[in-house]
Every structure is written in C-alpha cells, then in structure tokens.
Amino acid sequence: MSPHSQTSAEIHMKPGIPFLEFVIMIAALMALNALAMDVMLPALPEIGEAFQIANENDRQQVLIAYLIGFGGAQLFFGPISDSLGRRGVLLGGLVLYSAASVACLLADTLDFLLISRAIQGVGCAAIRVVAVSVVRDCYTGRQMGKVMSLVMMIFMAVPIVAPSIGQVILLAAGWHWIFSMLLAAGLIMLFWCLIRLPETLPVEYRKAFDAGTIGRAYLQSLSNRTSLGYMLAVTFVFGGLFSFITMSQQIFVEIFELGVWFPVVFAAIAICMSISSFVNSRLVEAIGMRVLSHAAAIAYCLSGLALLLVSTMTGEHLILFMVLVTIVMGCFGFVGANFNTMAMEPLGDIAGTASSVIGFCTTLGGAFLGYIVGQYFDGTTIPLGFAFFFYGACAIGCVLFAEQGRMFKALHGPT
C-alpha cells in the first residue's frame, strides 16, 4: 500500500507537544472565532450609532460579514493544507487575522469595517480548518471525540467571558478598542504556534495541488452518506445557535431590559454549554458518540418547541426563557463535537479538505439560517423558539439519513 492511499488514522502522527498543551492550544485557536463574534455583541448599538444604521436588525451585518468570510474561505484552505502542510497555512491565517484586526480598528466607514470583518473571517477560516485537521491527523474515533470535547469545553469559556470583556472595553474606551484586544489575541497565538506547534502532515502523505485531485476530494466529502448527513445536521444545529447569537443583544436588552447585565446572563448560558462539553468528554468513550448526541438532538428540538409554545401562549418570561435556552445550549455541547467528529471520521485520508468542506457548509449555512431568523426579530422570542424547534427537527432528519433510519446505534462499529 502506498503512503498516499493510507488514511490519517494509519498515519496517526503525534502532536509533538504535551497532551494538555495540545488541547489548550487547539481550543485557543478555535476560540479566536468565538471571540471575534461574541465580544462584539455589547458594541452593536454603539457601532449602529457610529455608522448611522437606522434599522436595528441591520446591526447584525457586523456579525454576518465576519461569518461570510469565515464560512466561505474554509472551502479553499483544506486542499491547501492537504498539499502544503498544516503549519504554514495556520501561521498565515493568524497573520491575516491580526492584520484585519488592525484594519477594523482604523475603520471610519461602515463598508470599510464590513470588508475588514470579512477579511478577519477569512484569516480565522484558515485557523479553524487547520486546527480540526491537526486533531484528525493525531487522533481517531472515540479518542478524537474525547479530544474535541475537551477542546469544546475550553473553547466555550470564550463565549462566557467575551461579552463581558466587550462591555468592560466599552465602559473604559470606544468600540474601536475591541479590535485592539482581538489583535493582541491573534499575535499571542501566532507566536505560540510558531514556537511550539510542529507540522503534523508529513511530506509523503500530502496531496497534489491540482484541480482533479481537489475536485475528487470535494466529491468524496459530499458523496459519503455519513459525512453528508452529519454535516447537514451540524448546519441546522448551527442555524439555531447563530439565530440566538444574532438576536441575543436585542432579546436581553430590548425585551427583558437587562442593560449592562446582558453579558452576565449570556455568560450563564455559555457556562452550561461548557459544562455539557466537559461531561461529554468524560462519557463519550464509555457510552459512545451516537447515544449522547442523538439524545441531545431530540432534547434540543423539544426544548425549542417548549420555548415556542411558552412565547406564543404566555408571553415573555425571563426565568422560563433562561431555563429553556440553557437546556438548548447544553444540548449543543453534546451535539456539536460529536456530530463534527462523525462527519470527519470516514474522511481521514483527506482530513484538510473534509474539514474545509464541513466548515464551509456548516458555518455559511448556519449563518444564513441564523440571519434569516434574525431578520424576523419582532420584539418577541417567538422567532428564536421556532428556529430551535424547526432547525432541530431538520437536524434529526439529517441524522436519520446518515444512519439509514437508525438512531443511537452505529451501522458498523462501536461509535
């Protein structure tokens, strides 16, 4: 068997640094994305005033522009990293992320800010694709599920603190300085990875960078039933998550009138996601990814239905809303890492391309689904309840497609 026909599971490179440092590094790299999103939430009203955005729902463009760059560019960085290796693409992405942060810091028009945000998303796309590919290079199966759960646990600490960081910066200075913090984060990760992270894709296992090879890799990523089904399931689950993120500032400030306490409430919900990711990492090897994630997907959908019924029939109640949204976000901690792992698992020999295709579809698709719901914000939580319920039901349908009508049990193997 030639090296090029072997899978990443057979290559099974070691990360070259201690396990704990590896997990923290990957989590921090992936957290740059969440940081660039969630730290902006408290600043949306000020940005809207600075650039005279009349429609409050249009403030969401600051988030969506970033997601378009982040989701769209992932499609290209996978084949590049499969051909050139992981390390160079990662360092280049960190440089671009940092440079775009400077551009955002200096923005004096809305168009310039949105373009800079999109470029910032492009840089983070390279970071995300390589981070997932590096994990797939080094771990497989339930071990990969455990690593990704630990990564998600640390990664989810960022949404807990990011809005509060943004609020503190706003109280001390202007919204421009939020991008100074993003610049600092990008530079820290650039130097850390430059010094400590080795290459995880040996030269002999790299793919030729030509249209035919890339086209076949794209086709392989989209034609595998299991990968396609779980990729679409993640897309719909992300649709609910992005619906919540894009509307969260309006819901907590305009509906529930929490003002500067919005970051605290947002953090409480994010803590539940982090805890559920930790619990998943402890249980996944013993119970299996399918049992945990399939049960969580059903709970996600039912909790969304409950929120929709409560919002429609009884009006807005902060405590009930917090309880139901916390359950939904907790379910995401069991769904996100496991669905992503199962989508990646059959595609080990093209891990970079698979990661880019999955990231492209889930992020851009999820952002589009979230943006649609966000534009229907009407001063109630009904649109969010509908998003959780409907997108959750679609995700379950995609799981049934991936598993050929089964749930909770793999067609082959123990996962």
N, C-alpha and C positions, 0 to 999 in steps of 0.2 A: 504493500500500500504506500503510495507516495505521500509526502508531507502535505501536499495541497488537498488531498482527499480526506485528511483527518479532520476531526472536529475539534473545537476548543476544549471539549470535555477530555479528549485524548491528549491535547497539548498540556492542559491543566498547569499553567505557569503559576509559580508562587509570587505573591506581590513584592517580595524582597524587603519588606519592612514589617515590624511587629503587627500582629492582627489588630490590636486596639487602635494603633495609629492609622492603619489602613482604613478601618471602618469610620473613624472620625474624619479622616481626610476626604473620603468619598462623600460622606454626609455633608461636610462643609462645602464641597464643590457643588453638590446638588442644591444646597441651601442658598447659594447665590441667586438662584432663580426665585425662590420664595421671598428672599429678602428684597429683590428688585420689585416684586409685586406688592407685598403686604406693607412695607414701610411707607408706601405711597398713599395708603388709604386715608389716614387723617389729613393729608395735604390736599386732597381733591377739591374741597371748597376753595382754598386759597389759590390753587392753580386755576380753577374756574374763574375766579375774580381777576387774577392777574392777566389772563388772556381773554377776558370778556366772553366766556362761554355761557350763553343765555339759557340753554336747555340743561337742566341739572343732570339728566341721563347721559348727555354728551360728554360729561367729565370722564365717563368710563373709557373714552378714547385713549387716555393716558395709559390705561392698563391694557387695552386691546392692541394698541400699536406695538407694545412690547411683546405680547403673545403672538402676534402675526410674525414678527421677526424670529422669535424663539421657535415657534412651531414650523414655519416654512423652511428655515435653513437646516433643520435637522436632517432633511431628506438627502442633503449633499455631504454632510460631514461623515456619515457612516462609511460610504465607499472610500472616501479619502483616508480615513483612519485604518480601514482594512488594507489599503495599499501602502501608505506611508508610515504606518505605526501610530500608536496612541499618543505618545508623549509630545511630539511636535504639534499635533493638532490641538491638544489640550492647552499647551502654553500659548499658542497663537490665539485661541479663544479667550484666554484670560487677558491677554494684551488688548484685544478688541473690546472686551467688556469694560476694561479700565479706561480706555481712550473714549469710548462712548459716554461713560460717566462724566468725563471732563466736558464733553460737548453738551450734555444735558445741564450741567452746572452753569454753563455760559449761555444757555438758550435765552433769546429775547423775543422770539415769536413762537406761536403755537405750532406752526408747521415744522420749524427747526427742532422743537422739543420732540414732536412725534417721530420725526425721522431719526433723531438721535436715540430715542427709546427703541425704535425698531432695530437699529444697528446694535444697541446693547443686547437686545434679544438674540440677534444673530450670534454674537460672541458667546452668550450663555448656551446657545444651542450646541456649539462645539463642546462645551464643558459637559453638558448633560449626556450627550452621545458617548463621549469617551469614558465618562465615569461609569455608566452602565456596562459598556463594553469591557472595561478593565475588570469589573466584578465577574462578568461572564467568562473572561479569559482565565480567571483564577479559581472559580468555584462553579459547581453544577448542582442540579436537583434541589433537594431539601437544604443542602448546605448553602446554596445560593439564596434560597428563600430566607434562611436564617440571617445571612449577611444583609440582604436587602431590608429585612425587618428591622435589624439594628440600625442600619443606615436611616431608614424612615423614622425611627424613634428619635434619633439625634436631629435629623433634618426637620422634624416637626417642632423642635424647640424654637425654630426661627419664627414661624407664624405666631408663637406665643409672645415673643418679645418685640417683633418687628414693628407692629403698630404703636407700641409704647415708645420705642426708640424714635419713630417718626414724630410722635406727639411731643416728646421732650425737645427734639430739634426745633420744632415749630414754635415752642414756647421760648426757646433761647435765641433763635435766629429765624431766617426765612426758609421757604420751601426749597430754595436752591441748594441749601447746605445738606439736604438729604442725599444729594448726589455726591457730596464730598465723602460721606460715610460709605457709599457704595464703591467709590474709587479706592478708599482705604482697604475695604474687604477684598476687592479684586487684586490689589497689589500684594496683600498678605498671602493669598492663595497662590499667586504667581510665584513668589519666592519660595514658599513651602514646597510646592510641587517641583520646582526647578532643582531644589537641593535634595529632596527625599524620594520622589516617585520615579522608579525605573521604568523602562519600556517593558510592557507585558505581552507584546506580539512579536515573536522572533521573525527575522527577515525571511526565513524559509517557509513560513506559514502565511505570508502576505499575498494578497490577491492582485492580479494585474489590473492596472487602472485603465480600462478601455470600455467603450460603450457596450460591447457584447457581454463582457463579464458583469458589469454593473447592472445591465438590463436583466440578465438571468438571476442575479441576486435579488433585485426588486421583485421579480416574478415569483421567486422561491418564497420570499417573505409574505407575499399576498396570496399564494396558492395553497399554503399549508392550512388545513382546516382549523386545527387547534390554535395556531398563532393568529389567524384572521379573526376567529370568534372571540378570543380573549382581548385582542387589540380593540375590536369594536366595543366590547363590554367596558373596557377601561375608558374609551372615548365617551360613552354615555355617563359613566360614573363621574368623570371629569366635568361633563356638562353640568351636572348638579353642583359640583364643587365650585366651578367658575361662576355659576349663577349666584351662589352665596357670596363669593368674594366680590363680585362686581356690584352687588346691591347692599353689602353689609354696612357700609358707612351710612347709606340712606335709611336702611331699616333701623339701625340702632340710634341714629341721631334724629331723624325726622319722625319716625313712627313712635319710638319709645323714649325719645328726648333724653338720651343719656349724656350728650355733650362730650366733654373730655373723658368721661368714664368708658367711652366706646372701646378703647384699646384694652381695658381691663376685662370687659365682657368677652371680647374677641379672644383674648388670651385664655380665658377659662375654657372656651370651646376647643381651642387648639391643644390644650393640655390633655383633653380626653383623647384626641387623635394620637398624641404621642404615647399615652399610656396603652392604648389599644395596639399600637405598633410594637411596643415592648412585650405585651402579653402574647402577641402573635409570634414574635421571635422565640419565646420560651416554649410555645406549644406546637409550632409548625412541624418540627422534626418528629414529634411523637404522634400527632393527630393527622397531619397532612394538610397540604395547601387547599385542596378541594373542599374538604369538610368545613374548614374555617371560613374560607372566602365565599363559598356558596351560601352558607347560613347567613353570613353578614350581608350579602347582596339582597337576600329576601328581607332581612330586618331593615335595611336601607330603604327599600321600596315601601314597606308597610309603615315605617315612620314618616315617610313623605306623605303617604295617604292620610295618616292621622293629622299631620300639620295642615294639609289642605282642608280637611273636614273641620278642624277646630277654627281655622281662619275664616272659613266660609260661614259657619253656623253660629259661632260665639264671638267673633271679633278678635281683636288683638290683645293677648295677654303675655306679658314679658316672661313670666316664670314658665308657662306652658311652652312658649316658643323656645326658650333656652333648653328645656328638657328634651324636646323633640329634635332640635337641631344638634344638640350634643350627642344624642343617640346616633343620628345620621353620620356625623363626623367621626364618631367612634367606630362605626361600621367601615368607614373609609380606611381606617388603619388596618383592618383585616383584608380589605379588598385590594387596595392599590398595589402593595408589594407583591402579593400572591398572584394576581392577575397578570402583572407585568412579567413575573418570573415564568409563569406558564406560557405566556406568549413568546418569550425568548427561548425557552428550553429546546424546542425542536430545531433551532436555527443556530446552533453553536458554531458551525463552520463559516458563517457569515455574520458573526456577532455585531460587528460595527454597522453593517448595512441594515441588519434586522433592528438594531437599536434606533437607527435613524428613521426607518420607515415607521416603526411603532411610535416613536416620539413625535414624528411629523403628524401622523393621523390622530393620535390621542390629544396632543396639545392644540393643534389647529382646529380639529373637530370639536374638542371640548370648549375651546374659546369661542368658536362660532355658536355652539349651542347655548353657552352661557350668555353671550352677547344678545342673542335673540330674546331670551327671558328677561335680561336686564333692561332692554328697551320697552318691555311691557310693565315695568315697575309703575304702580298706580297708587302708592301710598298705603298699600296693604302687603301682607306676607303671602297672599294667595298665589301670586306667580311663583314664588320660591317653593311652596308646598307642591304645586303642580310639577315643577321641574324635578324635584326629588322623586316624586311618585312615578311620573311618566318615564324619565330617564332611567330610573331604577328598574322598571318593568322591561324596558328595552335591553338593559344590560343582562337581565336574567334570560331573555330570549336569545341573546348572543351566546351566553354560556351553554344553553341547550343545543344551539347549533354546533358549537365547538365540541361538545361531548356527545353528539349524536343522540340527543334526547335524555341523556343521563344527567344526574346531579349527585354530588357528594362522593362519587367513586370514579376513578380513572378507568378508561377503557383498557389500558395496559399499564402495568407498573404500580408502585405503591403511593404515588403522589396524590 
